[in-house]
Amino acid sequence: MTSVFTRRQLMAGGLGLAGATLLGACTSAAPGSAPTGTAQVPTPPKLGNPAVETTLRARMATVDLGGVNATTWIYGESLPGPEIRAKAGDVLRVMVENTLPVETSVHWHGIRLHNAADGVPGITQDPIAAGTNYTYEFAVPDPGTYFFHPHSGVQLDRGLYAPLIIDDPAEPGGYDQEWVLVLDDWTDGVGKGPDDILAEFKAQNGTVGSGMNHDMSGMGGMGNSPLGDVGDIVYPHYLINGRVPAQPLTLSAKPGHRVRIRLINAASDTLFRVALGDHVMTVTHTDGFPVQPHETRALYLSQGERVDLMVTLADGVFPLVAAAEGKQGQGLILIRTGGGTKPAATVHPDELNSDPLLLSALMPTDSARLPAQEPDQIEQVTLNGQMQPYAWGMNGTTFGSDTPIRTSPGKRVRLQMSNMTMMAHPMHIHGHTWSLPGNGGLRKDTVLVLPMQTITADLHADNPGKWAYHCHNIYHAEMGMMTTLQY
Ligand SMILES: [Cu+2]
């Protein structure tokens, strides 16, 4: 294997070129990493005493993925990092100790926090330099399933991620157990390093056009997902809670137990198709917000999306599988409530083939809806680019050359996102949760826009600042598929 590129794919595995120390030097070359324009970030509000205070140490470590050792960067002692848990309305104070060889940052994904705590170097703060500390302090207004990760280069594609769970004191619960499961695609310290993968993409030196991508080399793409192209990179491993499927974690419960499962997709380039063998799952929330309960046997979870499920467990041992869509491989967790043989690492429950749910097809509960209002402002947003030569952007350009979307406080802003590419893009807005008028006002902060699809997403401009708005395929974002909303 002399070239890592095939016509359509970048192979992350097998070459083992990159050690973590080698990679450090180029990480700071992220778009927007120059601390420009931070003066426009609104003054942070006065906050009450923190209910949750913790320290997060970003560090280099060797982790055991289940018979596979990887030297990588993690938070604290584990992969995923330590869960942070609070109640809606709490103030959090988190001191980040950066013991990495490069600068970093922490973004609190999906949280409607004040702008200065949003954790985006070059937009809301200066980067946290190597060997220094930085304290984030913010209130968490909305209950739900969130997570945190760096917003610096492609650091997300290492082990720097952990759940952020906001409990709702008013919620009745009504379940026996709760499990938080984090999905990831893994190469760092095993195959190629994320910075080397990005460098090879950049070396293709592609440009984005402004219109439809007529280059049909994107057709068919990697694998054969009914969603079109969904990923650019073949990873050596896919993980659930830091484990490869050969040595999966086993979760124990009793038959008949009702379990709330919070799924978080922390992957950089992988959309997962998720199913629990021999079970129907009831979707109750997505991106933190409640939905009208929806039963399904399988669902798609794209990068940055979260979903809460309720399941009533049968008697036996069952595989929860997160299959890498359009790729080979899967993540696995076993759920044991009784006797039975442990499924193989390659187990493929029939449920995976049963018309997986796209989360953007859900409907919100009445309590989750934004008040109905006609848009004051409508913005057309195009998603542009292609895989060969690799280039991704928005509105016909790339971040840094982009024109920010500007509005003013109190406005209802409608974003009409038209995907002009042959690839699906999980688009993410910071500091707000969209309302999707096509789905009765479904609330989402990350929405998968399929090839040639237009998705309309409204927001209420009630949280002033400079907010990143980008694709949550981290390689797409780093190539420039990002802009800002400012007011
Ligand atoms: Cu994308």
Boltz pocket constraint, residues with backbone or C-beta under 6 A from the ligand:
constraints:
  - pocket:
      binder: B
      contacts: [[A, 392], [A, 424], [A, 425], [A, 426], [A, 471], [A, 472], [A, 473], [A, 476], [A, 477], [A, 481]]
      max_distance: 6.0
